[in-house]
């Protein structure tokens, strides 16, 4: 029998390619010996026998002892349920263990993010950590991916603003459309997702046009850089609102009202600004104390 086509789905779940080949072959058979499996998938018998033992330990197959030791695949739904339960148990144990470790309180370095998945996981974790305010500057593709997480963040009472490039509405979220949105979407050779949380951490990511890969992406927990970006993006949002008013032929009163919605001053009450003052203020006090001792 020809080897079933391997899809790689079990490799993504921690199986080796050989283990996946054996399991998918057994799904099409009522049972088979290790020798027959090795012959069917075209792999050395010794490697196949070893992989069979590992699959049994993982709960993917069952073995029948006897003159002819037979292997049988566990139904795929049963296997996936088992893997899910085991993952949750391992995750809970890791969380209990890792939560006891001391966490560095200040890190103002800039870190490169290499993959699309890591970009979105970091964005989700930032939304989950946010306590007061989040601003997201985002193209339509990434917005479709992160919208459920943005909504959940807003539902927790976080003040969320989205700078979008098409006309969209998001429940509980202040959405401001870039008044040049269509032109920007046409001219930029990719998609971006830029996010600042509590003026305490920020993510800047430029993705390929299909959103599958990363051109460039960085993250930083620097309160200074994040506070600066927070102020800048809020000013840009204010310009978008003013630009929309002018495009619509609004009056000076309308322009003043749009400018009145500018949220730059709120940065002084943000967790990031407070962290900046706390850390660098302490550094300044320490420096002054050292100077006094020297004198």
For each residue, the residues with C-beta under 8 A, 3 or more apart:
1: 25 28 40
2:
3: 6 21 25 40 41 42
4: 21 24 25 27 28
5:
6: 3 11 17 20 21 24
7: 10 20 24
8: 11 12 20
9: 12 13 20
10: 7 13 15 19 20 23 24
11: 6 8 14 15 16 17 20
12: 8 9
13: 9 10 83
14: 11
15: 10 11 19 20 23 58 60
16: 11 19 20 51 54
17: 6 11 20 21
18: 21 22 41 43 47 48 51
19: 10 15 16 22 23 51 54 55 58 60
20: 6 7 8 9 10 11 15 16 17 23 24
21: 3 4 6 17 18 24 25 41 43
22: 18 19 25 26 37 41 48 51 52 55 61 71
23: 10 15 19 20 26 27 55 60 61 73 79
24: 4 6 7 10 20 21 27 28
25: 1 3 4 21 22 28 29 32 37 40 41
26: 22 23 29 31 32 37 61 71 72 73
27: 4 23 24 73 76
28: 1 4 24 25
29: 25 26 32 73
30: 72
31: 26 64 70 71 72
32: 25 26 29 36 37 40 70 71
33: 36 37 68 69 70 71
34: 37 38 45 48 49 52 69 71
35: 38 39 45
36: 32 33 39 40
37: 22 25 26 32 33 34 40 41 48 52 71
38: 34 35 41 42 43 44 45 47 48 49
39: 35 36 42
40: 1 3 25 32 36 37
41: 3 18 21 22 25 37 38 48
42: 3 38 39
43: 18 21 38 47 48
44: 38 47 48
45: 34 35 38 48 49
46: 49 50
47: 18 38 43 44 50 51
48: 18 22 34 37 38 41 43 44 45 51 52
49: 34 38 45 46 52 53
50: 46 47 53 54
51: 16 18 19 22 47 48 54 55
52: 22 34 37 48 49 55 56 61 63 71
53: 49 50 56 57
54: 16 19 50 51 57 58
55: 19 22 23 51 52 58 60 61 71
56: 52 53 59 60 61 62 63
57: 53 54
58: 15 19 54 55
59: 56 74 79 82 83 86
60: 15 19 23 55 56 73 74 79
61: 22 23 26 52 55 56 71 72 73 74
62: 56 71 72 74
63: 52 56 69 70 71 72
64: 31 69 70 71 72
65: 69
66: 69 70
67:
68: 33
69: 33 34 63 64 65 66
70: 31 32 33 63 64 66
71: 22 26 31 32 33 34 37 52 55 61 62 63 64
72: 26 30 31 61 62 63 64
73: 23 26 27 29 60 61 76
74: 59 60 61 62 78 79 82
75: 78 79
76: 27 73 79 80
77: 80 81
78: 74 75 81 82
79: 23 59 60 74 75 76 82 83
80: 76 77 83 84
81: 77 78 84 85
82: 59 74 78 79 85 86
83: 13 59 79 80 86 87
84: 80 81 87 88
85: 81 82 88 89
86: 59 82 83 89 90
87: 83 84 90 91
88: 84 85 91 92
89: 85 86 92 93
90: 86 87 93 94
91: 87 88 94 95
92: 88 89 95 96
93: 89 90 96 97
94: 90 91 97 98
95: 91 92 98 99
96: 92 93 99 100
97: 93 94 100 101
98: 94 95 101
99: 95 96
100: 96 97
101: 97 98
102:
103:
104: 107
105:
106: 275 279
107: 104 221 222
108: 220 221 222 223 224 225
109: 220 222
110: 218 219 220 222 225
111: 218 219 220
112: 217 218
113: 118 119 122 203 205 214 217 218 219
114: 118 214 217
115: 118 119 213 214
116: 119 120 207 211 212 213 214
117: 120 121
118: 113 114 115 121 122 217
119: 113 115 116 122 123 193 203 205 207 214 217
120: 116 117 123 124 142 145 146 193
121: 117 118 124 125
122: 113 118 119 125 126 203 219
123: 119 120 126 127 146 149 193 195 203 205
124: 120 121 127 128 146 149
125: 121 122 128 129
126: 122 123 129 130 134 195 197 201 203
127: 123 124 130 134 146 149 150 152 153 195 197
128: 124 125 149 153
129: 125 126 197 198 201
130: 126 127 133 134 153 158 197 198
131: 158 198 271
132: 158 159 198 269 270 271
133: 130 158 159 160 161 197 198 199 230 266 270
134: 126 127 130 150 153 158 159 160 161 195 196 197 198
135: 160 161 162 163 195 196 230 233 234 237
136: 143 146 150 160 161 162 163 193 194 195
137: 163 192 193 194 195 233 236
138: 142 143 146 162 163 164 192 193 194 195
139: 142 143 165 185 188 191 192 193
140: 143 144 164 165 166 168 185 191
141: 144 145 191 207 210 211
142: 120 138 139 145 146 191 192 193 205 207 211
143: 136 138 139 140 146 147 150 162 164 168 193
144: 140 141 147
145: 120 141 142 211
146: 120 123 124 127 136 138 142 143 149 150 193
147: 143 144 150 151 170
148: 151 152
149: 123 124 127 128 146 152 153
150: 127 134 136 143 146 147 153 154 160 162 170 173
151: 147 148 154 155 170 171 172 173
152: 127 148 149 155 156
153: 127 128 130 134 149 150 156 158 160
154: 150 151 157 158 160 170 171 172 173
155: 151 152 172
156: 152 153
157: 154
158: 130 131 132 133 134 153 154
159: 132 133 134 174
160: 133 134 135 136 150 153 154 172 173 174
161: 133 134 135 136 173 174 175 176 234 237 263
162: 135 136 138 143 150 168 170 173 174 175 176
163: 135 136 137 138 176 178 233 236 237 240
164: 138 140 143 167 168 175 176 177 178 181
165: 139 140 177 178 181 182 184 185
166: 140 177 181 182 185
167: 164 177
168: 140 143 162 164 175 177
169: 175
170: 147 150 151 154 162 173 175
171: 151 154
172: 151 154 155 160
173: 150 151 154 160 161 162 170
174: 159 160 161 162
175: 161 162 164 168 169 170
176: 161 162 163 164 237 240 241
177: 164 165 166 167 168 181 240 244
178: 163 164 165 181 184 240
179: 240 243 244 247
180: 183 184 243
181: 164 165 166 177 178 184 185
182: 165 166 185 186
183: 180 186 187
184: 165 178 180 181 187 188
185: 139 140 165 166 181 182 188
186: 182 183
187: 183 184
188: 139 184 185 191 192
189: 209
190: 206 207 208 209 215
191: 139 140 141 142 188 206 207 208 209 211
192: 137 138 139 142 188 204 205 206 207
193: 119 120 123 136 137 138 139 142 143 146 203 205 207
194: 136 137 138 202 203 204 205 233
195: 123 126 127 134 135 136 137 138 202 203
196: 134 135 199 201 202 203 226 229 230 233
197: 126 127 129 130 133 134 200 201 202 226
198: 129 130 131 132 133 134 201 226 270 271 272
199: 133 196 223 226 227 230 231 267 270 271 272 273
200: 197 221 223 226 270 271 272 275
201: 126 129 196 197 198 219 220 221 222 226 272
202: 194 195 196 197 219 220 225 226 229 230
203: 113 119 122 123 126 193 194 195 196 217 218 219
204: 192 194 216 217 218 219 229
205: 113 119 123 142 192 193 194 214 216 217 218
206: 190 191 192 214 215 216 217
207: 116 119 141 142 190 191 192 193 211 212 213 214 215 217
208: 190 191 211 212 213 214 215
209: 189 190 191
210: 141 213
211: 116 141 142 145 191 207 208
212: 116 207 208
213: 115 116 207 208 210
214: 113 114 115 116 119 205 206 207 208 217
215: 190 206 207 208
216: 204 205 206
217: 112 113 114 118 119 203 204 205 206 207 214
218: 110 111 112 113 203 204 205
219: 110 111 113 122 201 202 203 204
220: 108 109 110 111 201 202 225 226
221: 107 108 200 201 226
222: 107 108 109 110 201 225 226
223: 108 199 200 226 227 272 273 275 276 279
224: 108 227 228 276 280
225: 108 110 202 220 222 228 229
226: 196 197 198 199 200 201 202 220 221 222 223 229 230 272
227: 199 223 224 230 231 267 270 272 273 276
228: 224 225 231 232
229: 196 202 204 225 226 232 233
230: 133 135 196 199 202 226 227 233 234 267 270 272
231: 199 227 228 234 235 264 267
232: 228 229 235 236
233: 135 137 163 194 196 229 230 236 237
234: 135 161 230 231 237 238 262 263 264 266 267
235: 231 232 238 239 262 264
236: 137 163 232 233 239 240
237: 135 161 163 176 233 234 240 241 262 263
238: 234 235 241 242 258 259 261 262 263 264
239: 235 236 242 243
240: 163 176 177 178 179 236 237 243 244
241: 176 237 238 244 245 258 259 261
242: 238 239 245 246 255 258 259
243: 179 180 239 240 246 247
244: 177 179 240 241 247 248 258
245: 241 242 248 250 254 255 258
246: 242 243 249 250 255
247: 179 243 244
248: 244 245
249: 246
250: 245 246 254 255 258
251: 254 255
252: 255 256
253: 256 257
254: 245 250 251 257 258
255: 242 245 246 250 251 252 258 259
256: 252 253 259 260
257: 253 254 260 261
258: 238 241 242 244 245 250 254 255 261
259: 238 241 242 255 256 262
260: 256 257
261: 238 241 257 258
262: 234 235 237 238 259 265
263: 161 234 237 238 266 267
264: 231 234 235 238 267
265: 262 268
266: 133 234 263 269 270
267: 199 227 230 231 234 263 264 270 272 273
268: 265 273
269: 132 266 273 274
270: 132 133 198 199 200 227 230 266 267 273 274
271: 131 132 198 199 200 274 275
272: 198 199 200 201 223 226 227 230 267 275 276
273: 199 223 227 267 268 269 270 276 277
274: 269 270 271 277 278
275: 106 200 223 271 272 278 279
276: 223 224 227 272 273 279 280
277: 273 274 280 281
278: 274 275 281 282
279: 106 223 275 276 282 283
280: 224 276 277 283 284
281: 277 278 284 285
282: 278 279 285 286
283: 279 280 286 287
284: 280 281 287 288
285: 281 282 288 289
286: 282 283 289 290
287: 283 284 290 291
288: 284 285 291 292
289: 285 286 292 293
290: 286 287 293 294
291: 287 288 294 295
292: 288 289 295
293: 289 290
294: 290 291
295: 291 292
